[in-house]
Amino acid sequence: LLILDELGYIPLHKAGAELLFQVISLCYEGKSIIITTNLSFSQWNHVFVDQILTEAVIDRLIHHSQLLIFNGESFRYKESLLKN
């Protein structure tokens, strides 16, 4: 199981994006991957920098996948309001 939490919080350098693509490719169709992000797929080009690389990553991730989309306020934000 590969878990990528908060993908896109910090943009990747070209070398980092290429390495992450290799890891995702190695896991593709053989391992489970969980990704959390606040970004829609259309914004992932800002993370992976290269449009072709971004499309290849998304292609591998959405094939055989289940997308869970949560709308609403952040859990952390709600929790911080309760403390005040």
Biopython code that builds the backbone (N, CA, C, O; Angstrom):
import numpy as np
from Bio.PDB.StructureBuilder import StructureBuilder

atoms = [
    (1, "LEU", "N", (0.844, -1.178, 0.000)),
    (1, "LEU", "CA", (0.000, 0.000, 0.000)),
    (1, "LEU", "C", (0.885, 1.234, 0.000)),
    (1, "LEU", "O", (1.777, 1.369, 0.837)),
    (2, "LEU", "N", (0.635, 2.127, -0.938)),
    (2, "LEU", "CA", (1.322, 3.413, -1.012)),
    (2, "LEU", "C", (0.313, 4.496, -0.669)),
    (2, "LEU", "O", (-0.754, 4.576, -1.279)),
    (3, "ILE", "N", (0.651, 5.333, 0.312)),
    (3, "ILE", "CA", (-0.224, 6.425, 0.705)),
    (3, "ILE", "C", (0.499, 7.735, 0.443)),
    (3, "ILE", "O", (1.589, 7.970, 0.964)),
    (4, "LEU", "N", (-0.114, 8.581, -0.366)),
    (4, "LEU", "CA", (0.407, 9.922, -0.648)),
    (4, "LEU", "C", (-0.576, 10.910, -0.033)),
    (4, "LEU", "O", (-1.668, 11.116, -0.562)),
    (5, "ASP", "N", (-0.193, 11.513, 1.074)),
    (5, "ASP", "CA", (-1.077, 12.420, 1.788)),
    (5, "ASP", "C", (-0.762, 13.855, 1.400)),
    (5, "ASP", "O", (0.400, 14.257, 1.343)),
    (6, "GLU", "N", (-1.810, 14.620, 1.135)),
    (6, "GLU", "CA", (-1.678, 16.040, 0.784)),
    (6, "GLU", "C", (-0.869, 16.252, -0.505)),
    (6, "GLU", "O", (-0.055, 17.173, -0.579)),
    (7, "LEU", "N", (-1.088, 15.411, -1.506)),
    (7, "LEU", "CA", (-0.401, 15.587, -2.782)),
    (7, "LEU", "C", (-0.721, 16.969, -3.333)),
    (7, "LEU", "O", (-1.884, 17.365, -3.408)),
    (8, "GLY", "N", (0.304, 17.687, -3.710)),
    (8, "GLY", "CA", (0.125, 19.012, -4.269)),
    (8, "GLY", "C", (0.297, 20.131, -3.268)),
    (8, "GLY", "O", (0.287, 21.305, -3.639)),
    (9, "TYR", "N", (0.454, 19.785, -2.008)),
    (9, "TYR", "CA", (0.664, 20.828, -1.001)),
    (9, "TYR", "C", (1.934, 21.610, -1.312)),
    (9, "TYR", "O", (1.989, 22.829, -1.148)),
    (10, "ILE", "N", (2.954, 20.883, -1.765)),
    (10, "ILE", "CA", (4.201, 21.497, -2.195)),
    (10, "ILE", "C", (4.482, 21.008, -3.616)),
    (10, "ILE", "O", (4.526, 19.799, -3.843)),
    (11, "PRO", "N", (4.675, 21.920, -4.582)),
    (11, "PRO", "CA", (4.991, 21.489, -5.948)),
    (11, "PRO", "C", (6.307, 20.705, -5.985)),
    (11, "PRO", "O", (7.228, 20.976, -5.215)),
    (12, "LEU", "N", (6.374, 19.751, -6.876)),
    (12, "LEU", "CA", (7.569, 18.919, -7.014)),
    (12, "LEU", "C", (8.541, 19.535, -8.020)),
    (12, "LEU", "O", (8.129, 20.185, -8.982)),
    (13, "HIS", "N", (9.815, 19.324, -7.787)),
    (13, "HIS", "CA", (10.809, 19.664, -8.800)),
    (13, "HIS", "C", (10.709, 18.610, -9.898)),
    (13, "HIS", "O", (10.148, 17.537, -9.678)),
    (14, "LYS", "N", (11.241, 18.906, -11.060)),
    (14, "LYS", "CA", (11.160, 17.982, -12.197)),
    (14, "LYS", "C", (11.667, 16.594, -11.829)),
    (14, "LYS", "O", (11.011, 15.598, -12.135)),
    (15, "ALA", "N", (12.820, 16.512, -11.178)),
    (15, "ALA", "CA", (13.386, 15.202, -10.817)),
    (15, "ALA", "C", (12.484, 14.474, -9.818)),
    (15, "ALA", "O", (12.307, 13.259, -9.916)),
    (16, "GLY", "N", (11.916, 15.205, -8.862)),
    (16, "GLY", "CA", (11.015, 14.598, -7.883)),
    (16, "GLY", "C", (9.743, 14.081, -8.532)),
    (16, "GLY", "O", (9.253, 13.006, -8.187)),
    (17, "ALA", "N", (9.210, 14.850, -9.473)),
    (17, "ALA", "CA", (8.003, 14.433, -10.190)),
    (17, "ALA", "C", (8.267, 13.175, -11.005)),
    (17, "ALA", "O", (7.429, 12.274, -11.054)),
    (18, "GLU", "N", (9.416, 13.112, -11.636)),
    (18, "GLU", "CA", (9.768, 11.924, -12.432)),
    (18, "GLU", "C", (9.949, 10.703, -11.543)),
    (18, "GLU", "O", (9.531, 9.604, -11.908)),
    (19, "LEU", "N", (10.568, 10.884, -10.381)),
    (19, "LEU", "CA", (10.737, 9.761, -9.450)),
    (19, "LEU", "C", (9.391, 9.281, -8.909)),
    (19, "LEU", "O", (9.157, 8.078, -8.799)),
    (20, "LEU", "N", (8.506, 10.221, -8.570)),
    (20, "LEU", "CA", (7.188, 9.831, -8.089)),
    (20, "LEU", "C", (6.415, 9.099, -9.177)),
    (20, "LEU", "O", (5.709, 8.133, -8.886)),
    (21, "PHE", "N", (6.534, 9.538, -10.412)),
    (21, "PHE", "CA", (5.903, 8.826, -11.528)),
    (21, "PHE", "C", (6.415, 7.385, -11.603)),
    (21, "PHE", "O", (5.634, 6.459, -11.820)),
    (22, "GLN", "N", (7.716, 7.200, -11.426)),
    (22, "GLN", "CA", (8.283, 5.841, -11.459)),
    (22, "GLN", "C", (7.712, 4.976, -10.346)),
    (22, "GLN", "O", (7.400, 3.806, -10.566)),
    (23, "VAL", "N", (7.574, 5.537, -9.165)),
    (23, "VAL", "CA", (7.009, 4.779, -8.038)),
    (23, "VAL", "C", (5.558, 4.411, -8.327)),
    (23, "VAL", "O", (5.150, 3.270, -8.113)),
    (24, "ILE", "N", (4.780, 5.375, -8.810)),
    (24, "ILE", "CA", (3.380, 5.098, -9.146)),
    (24, "ILE", "C", (3.297, 4.046, -10.247)),
    (24, "ILE", "O", (2.442, 3.162, -10.189)),
    (25, "SER", "N", (4.162, 4.127, -11.238)),
    (25, "SER", "CA", (4.172, 3.141, -12.326)),
    (25, "SER", "C", (4.498, 1.746, -11.819)),
    (25, "SER", "O", (3.919, 0.762, -12.280)),
    (26, "LEU", "N", (5.431, 1.658, -10.864)),
    (26, "LEU", "CA", (5.779, 0.355, -10.284)),
    (26, "LEU", "C", (4.610, -0.241, -9.499)),
    (26, "LEU", "O", (4.434, -1.459, -9.469)),
    (27, "CYS", "N", (3.821, 0.612, -8.870)),
    (27, "CYS", "CA", (2.663, 0.153, -8.098)),
    (27, "CYS", "C", (1.450, -0.145, -8.980)),
    (27, "CYS", "O", (0.574, -0.924, -8.604)),
    (28, "TYR", "N", (1.408, 0.475, -10.141)),
    (28, "TYR", "CA", (0.257, 0.393, -11.040)),
    (28, "TYR", "C", (-0.122, -1.057, -11.323)),
    (28, "TYR", "O", (0.708, -1.859, -11.751)),
    (29, "GLU", "N", (-1.377, -1.374, -11.078)),
    (29, "GLU", "CA", (-1.987, -2.689, -11.283)),
    (29, "GLU", "C", (-1.399, -3.777, -10.395)),
    (29, "GLU", "O", (-1.727, -4.950, -10.577)),
    (30, "GLY", "N", (-0.547, -3.429, -9.448)),
    (30, "GLY", "CA", (0.001, -4.451, -8.571)),
    (30, "GLY", "C", (-0.141, -4.131, -7.095)),
    (30, "GLY", "O", (-0.154, -5.033, -6.257)),
    (31, "LYS", "N", (-0.245, -2.867, -6.779)),
    (31, "LYS", "CA", (-0.333, -2.419, -5.393)),
    (31, "LYS", "C", (-1.471, -1.409, -5.276)),
    (31, "LYS", "O", (-1.915, -0.826, -6.265)),
    (32, "SER", "N", (-1.923, -1.220, -4.054)),
    (32, "SER", "CA", (-2.958, -0.220, -3.797)),
    (32, "SER", "C", (-2.308, 1.130, -3.533)),
    (32, "SER", "O", (-1.234, 1.212, -2.936)),
    (33, "ILE", "N", (-2.974, 2.184, -3.987)),
    (33, "ILE", "CA", (-2.494, 3.547, -3.779)),
    (33, "ILE", "C", (-3.650, 4.383, -3.241)),
    (33, "ILE", "O", (-4.751, 4.373, -3.792)),
    (34, "ILE", "N", (-3.384, 5.097, -2.170)),
    (34, "ILE", "CA", (-4.347, 6.050, -1.617)),
    (34, "ILE", "C", (-3.713, 7.431, -1.710)),
    (34, "ILE", "O", (-2.569, 7.632, -1.302)),
    (35, "ILE", "N", (-4.468, 8.372, -2.248)),
    (35, "ILE", "CA", (-3.969, 9.739, -2.379)),
    (35, "ILE", "C", (-4.998, 10.687, -1.775)),
    (35, "ILE", "O", (-6.193, 10.595, -2.057)),
    (36, "THR", "N", (-4.512, 11.590, -0.944)),
    (36, "THR", "CA", (-5.369, 12.681, -0.480)),
    (36, "THR", "C", (-4.823, 13.969, -1.079)),
    (36, "THR", "O", (-3.611, 14.168, -1.159)),
    (37, "THR", "N", (-5.723, 14.827, -1.491)),
    (37, "THR", "CA", (-5.344, 16.103, -2.082)),
    (37, "THR", "C", (-6.531, 17.050, -2.043)),
    (37, "THR", "O", (-7.684, 16.619, -2.016)),
    (38, "ASN", "N", (-6.244, 18.316, -2.041)),
    (38, "ASN", "CA", (-7.298, 19.327, -2.146)),
    (38, "ASN", "C", (-7.415, 19.847, -3.568)),
    (38, "ASN", "O", (-8.185, 20.770, -3.831)),
    (39, "LEU", "N", (-6.667, 19.271, -4.477)),
    (39, "LEU", "CA", (-6.625, 19.744, -5.855)),
    (39, "LEU", "C", (-7.444, 18.859, -6.784)),
    (39, "LEU", "O", (-7.479, 17.639, -6.628)),
    (40, "SER", "N", (-8.099, 19.486, -7.746)),
    (40, "SER", "CA", (-8.760, 18.721, -8.800)),
    (40, "SER", "C", (-7.685, 18.278, -9.797)),
    (40, "SER", "O", (-6.585, 18.831, -9.818)),
    (41, "PHE", "N", (-8.006, 17.296, -10.606)),
    (41, "PHE", "CA", (-7.028, 16.811, -11.587)),
    (41, "PHE", "C", (-6.539, 17.936, -12.497)),
    (41, "PHE", "O", (-5.381, 17.933, -12.917)),
    (42, "SER", "N", (-7.402, 18.887, -12.801)),
    (42, "SER", "CA", (-7.005, 19.984, -13.691)),
    (42, "SER", "C", (-5.906, 20.857, -13.085)),
    (42, "SER", "O", (-5.250, 21.609, -13.805)),
    (43, "GLN", "N", (-5.703, 20.767, -11.790)),
    (43, "GLN", "CA", (-4.672, 21.552, -11.116)),
    (43, "GLN", "C", (-3.375, 20.772, -10.900)),
    (43, "GLN", "O", (-2.393, 21.344, -10.428)),
    (44, "TRP", "N", (-3.349, 19.504, -11.228)),
    (44, "TRP", "CA", (-2.173, 18.673, -10.968)),
    (44, "TRP", "C", (-0.970, 19.064, -11.808)),
    (44, "TRP", "O", (0.158, 18.733, -11.443)),
    (45, "ASN", "N", (-1.172, 19.756, -12.917)),
    (45, "ASN", "CA", (-0.037, 20.186, -13.727)),
    (45, "ASN", "C", (0.872, 21.122, -12.936)),
    (45, "ASN", "O", (2.070, 21.199, -13.210)),
    (46, "HIS", "N", (0.320, 21.821, -11.973)),
    (46, "HIS", "CA", (1.131, 22.693, -11.114)),
    (46, "HIS", "C", (2.009, 21.872, -10.170)),
    (46, "HIS", "O", (3.044, 22.351, -9.707)),
    (47, "VAL", "N", (1.600, 20.650, -9.889)),
    (47, "VAL", "CA", (2.364, 19.773, -8.992)),
    (47, "VAL", "C", (3.473, 19.064, -9.765)),
    (47, "VAL", "O", (4.627, 19.047, -9.336)),
    (48, "PHE", "N", (3.114, 18.482, -10.901)),
    (48, "PHE", "CA", (4.065, 17.671, -11.673)),
    (48, "PHE", "C", (4.818, 18.466, -12.735)),
    (48, "PHE", "O", (5.718, 17.933, -13.383)),
    (49, "VAL", "N", (4.466, 19.707, -12.914)),
    (49, "VAL", "CA", (5.146, 20.668, -13.786)),
    (49, "VAL", "C", (4.977, 20.358, -15.275)),
    (49, "VAL", "O", (4.706, 21.274, -16.052)),
    (50, "ASP", "N", (5.123, 19.152, -15.681)),
    (50, "ASP", "CA", (5.081, 18.749, -17.088)),
    (50, "ASP", "C", (3.702, 18.177, -17.421)),
    (50, "ASP", "O", (3.233, 17.256, -16.753)),
    (51, "GLN", "N", (3.059, 18.718, -18.449)),
    (51, "GLN", "CA", (1.709, 18.298, -18.826)),
    (51, "GLN", "C", (1.643, 16.822, -19.204)),
    (51, "GLN", "O", (0.716, 16.124, -18.792)),
    (52, "ILE", "N", (2.600, 16.340, -19.972)),
    (52, "ILE", "CA", (2.590, 14.936, -20.408)),
    (52, "ILE", "C", (2.770, 14.004, -19.215)),
    (52, "ILE", "O", (2.089, 12.984, -19.113)),
    (53, "LEU", "N", (3.686, 14.351, -18.314)),
    (53, "LEU", "CA", (3.899, 13.553, -17.114)),
    (53, "LEU", "C", (2.647, 13.547, -16.241)),
    (53, "LEU", "O", (2.264, 12.510, -15.699)),
    (54, "THR", "N", (2.018, 14.703, -16.109)),
    (54, "THR", "CA", (0.788, 14.814, -15.320)),
    (54, "THR", "C", (-0.293, 13.901, -15.882)),
    (54, "THR", "O", (-0.953, 13.182, -15.132)),
    (55, "GLU", "N", (-0.472, 13.926, -17.185)),
    (55, "GLU", "CA", (-1.485, 13.080, -17.822)),
    (55, "GLU", "C", (-1.176, 11.599, -17.633)),
    (55, "GLU", "O", (-2.085, 10.795, -17.428)),
    (56, "ALA", "N", (0.094, 11.238, -17.700)),
    (56, "ALA", "CA", (0.482, 9.831, -17.510)),
    (56, "ALA", "C", (0.214, 9.369, -16.075)),
    (56, "ALA", "O", (-0.243, 8.247, -15.855)),
    (57, "VAL", "N", (0.497, 10.233, -15.108)),
    (57, "VAL", "CA", (0.231, 9.897, -13.706)),
    (57, "VAL", "C", (-1.266, 9.716, -13.481)),
    (57, "VAL", "O", (-1.699, 8.718, -12.904)),
    (58, "ILE", "N", (-2.050, 10.684, -13.938)),
    (58, "ILE", "CA", (-3.509, 10.606, -13.755)),
    (58, "ILE", "C", (-4.072, 9.380, -14.447)),
    (58, "ILE", "O", (-4.939, 8.704, -13.892)),
    (59, "ASP", "N", (-3.598, 9.079, -15.648)),
    (59, "ASP", "CA", (-4.067, 7.916, -16.395)),
    (59, "ASP", "C", (-3.877, 6.631, -15.591)),
    (59, "ASP", "O", (-4.785, 5.803, -15.524)),
    (60, "ARG", "N", (-2.715, 6.461, -14.990)),
    (60, "ARG", "CA", (-2.445, 5.256, -14.212)),
    (60, "ARG", "C", (-3.269, 5.219, -12.926)),
    (60, "ARG", "O", (-3.723, 4.158, -12.497)),
    (61, "LEU", "N", (-3.453, 6.381, -12.324)),
    (61, "LEU", "CA", (-4.172, 6.416, -11.056)),
    (61, "LEU", "C", (-5.665, 6.180, -11.199)),
    (61, "LEU", "O", (-6.269, 5.544, -10.335)),
    (62, "ILE", "N", (-6.272, 6.673, -12.263)),
    (62, "ILE", "CA", (-7.729, 6.528, -12.370)),
    (62, "ILE", "C", (-8.158, 5.202, -12.993)),
    (62, "ILE", "O", (-9.320, 4.814, -12.879)),
    (63, "HIS", "N", (-7.235, 4.508, -13.647)),
    (63, "HIS", "CA", (-7.555, 3.201, -14.217)),
    (63, "HIS", "C", (-7.721, 2.214, -13.066)),
    (63, "HIS", "O", (-6.822, 2.099, -12.233)),
    (64, "HIS", "N", (-8.818, 1.514, -12.997)),
    (64, "HIS", "CA", (-9.138, 0.558, -11.924)),
    (64, "HIS", "C", (-9.308, 1.238, -10.562)),
    (64, "HIS", "O", (-9.054, 0.606, -9.537)),
    (65, "SER", "N", (-9.723, 2.481, -10.523)),
    (65, "SER", "CA", (-9.762, 3.174, -9.235)),
    (65, "SER", "C", (-11.181, 3.516, -8.804)),
    (65, "SER", "O", (-12.136, 3.429, -9.576)),
    (66, "GLN", "N", (-11.274, 3.903, -7.555)),
    (66, "GLN", "CA", (-12.491, 4.475, -7.011)),
    (66, "GLN", "C", (-12.131, 5.856, -6.499)),
    (66, "GLN", "O", (-11.228, 6.006, -5.677)),
    (67, "LEU", "N", (-12.831, 6.852, -6.981)),
    (67, "LEU", "CA", (-12.586, 8.216, -6.542)),
    (67, "LEU", "C", (-13.613, 8.572, -5.477)),
    (67, "LEU", "O", (-14.817, 8.419, -5.683)),
    (68, "LEU", "N", (-13.137, 9.037, -4.364)),
    (68, "LEU", "CA", (-14.005, 9.508, -3.287)),
    (68, "LEU", "C", (-13.789, 11.005, -3.160)),
    (68, "LEU", "O", (-12.687, 11.462, -2.856)),
    (69, "ILE", "N", (-14.838, 11.756, -3.393)),
    (69, "ILE", "CA", (-14.734, 13.206, -3.346)),
    (69, "ILE", "C", (-15.544, 13.696, -2.149)),
    (69, "ILE", "O", (-16.742, 13.441, -2.033)),
    (70, "PHE", "N", (-14.859, 14.395, -1.282)),
    (70, "PHE", "CA", (-15.496, 14.945, -0.089)),
    (70, "PHE", "C", (-15.632, 16.445, -0.260)),
    (70, "PHE", "O", (-14.660, 17.145, -0.544)),
    (71, "ASN", "N", (-16.824, 16.914, -0.086)),
    (71, "ASN", "CA", (-17.079, 18.353, -0.143)),
    (71, "ASN", "C", (-17.403, 18.839, 1.262)),
    (71, "ASN", "O", (-17.902, 18.082, 2.094)),
    (72, "GLY", "N", (-17.122, 20.071, 1.506)),
    (72, "GLY", "CA", (-17.441, 20.630, 2.810)),
    (72, "GLY", "C", (-16.217, 21.202, 3.477)),
    (72, "GLY", "O", (-15.141, 21.285, 2.884)),
    (73, "GLU", "N", (-16.398, 21.594, 4.715)),
    (73, "GLU", "CA", (-15.316, 22.207, 5.465)),
    (73, "GLU", "C", (-14.262, 21.194, 5.868)),
    (73, "GLU", "O", (-14.528, 20.001, 6.008)),
    (74, "SER", "N", (-13.087, 21.698, 6.045)),
    (74, "SER", "CA", (-11.965, 20.891, 6.497)),
    (74, "SER", "C", (-12.217, 20.383, 7.912)),
    (74, "SER", "O", (-12.713, 21.124, 8.761)),
    (75, "PHE", "N", (-11.881, 19.134, 8.164)),
    (75, "PHE", "CA", (-11.988, 18.551, 9.495)),
    (75, "PHE", "C", (-11.104, 19.315, 10.474)),
    (75, "PHE", "O", (-11.517, 19.591, 11.600)),
    (76, "ARG", "N", (-9.894, 19.656, 10.050)),
    (76, "ARG", "CA", (-8.975, 20.400, 10.925)),
    (76, "ARG", "C", (-9.534, 21.778, 11.260)),
    (76, "ARG", "O", (-9.404, 22.252, 12.388)),
    (77, "TYR", "N", (-10.154, 22.414, 10.274)),
    (77, "TYR", "CA", (-10.738, 23.723, 10.506)),
    (77, "TYR", "C", (-11.877, 23.633, 11.515)),
    (77, "TYR", "O", (-11.953, 24.443, 12.439)),
    (78, "LYS", "N", (-12.759, 22.654, 11.345)),
    (78, "LYS", "CA", (-13.873, 22.465, 12.289)),
    (78, "LYS", "C", (-13.341, 22.215, 13.702)),
    (78, "LYS", "O", (-13.846, 22.781, 14.672)),
    (79, "GLU", "N", (-12.334, 21.378, 13.807)),
    (79, "GLU", "CA", (-11.753, 21.059, 15.115)),
    (79, "GLU", "C", (-11.144, 22.293, 15.784)),
    (79, "GLU", "O", (-11.269, 22.480, 16.994)),
    (80, "SER", "N", (-10.490, 23.124, 14.989)),
    (80, "SER", "CA", (-9.897, 24.335, 15.558)),
    (80, "SER", "C", (-10.961, 25.310, 16.063)),
    (80, "SER", "O", (-10.725, 26.035, 17.030)),
    (81, "LEU", "N", (-12.117, 25.334, 15.425)),
    (81, "LEU", "CA", (-13.205, 26.204, 15.872)),
    (81, "LEU", "C", (-13.767, 25.742, 17.216)),
    (81, "LEU", "O", (-14.174, 26.563, 18.038)),
    (82, "LEU", "N", (-13.789, 24.438, 17.435)),
    (82, "LEU", "CA", (-14.299, 23.900, 18.686)),
    (82, "LEU", "C", (-13.388, 24.222, 19.868)),
    (82, "LEU", "O", (-13.852, 24.308, 21.006)),
    (83, "LYS", "N", (-12.104, 24.398, 19.604)),
    (83, "LYS", "CA", (-11.144, 24.697, 20.671)),
    (83, "LYS", "C", (-11.217, 26.141, 21.125)),
    (83, "LYS", "O", (-10.795, 26.454, 22.238)),
    (84, "ASN", "N", (-11.737, 27.020, 20.303)),
    (84, "ASN", "CA", (-11.782, 28.460, 20.638)),
    (84, "ASN", "C", (-13.018, 28.826, 21.401)),
    (84, "ASN", "O", (-13.204, 29.990, 21.754)),
]
sb = StructureBuilder()
sb.init_structure("model")
sb.init_model(0)
sb.init_chain("A")
sb.init_seg("    ")
for serial, (resi, resn, name, xyz) in enumerate(atoms, 1):
    if name == "N":
        sb.init_residue(resn, " ", resi, " ")
    sb.init_atom(name, np.array(xyz, "f"), 0.0, 1.0, " ", f" {name:<3s}", serial, name[0])
structure = sb.get_structure()
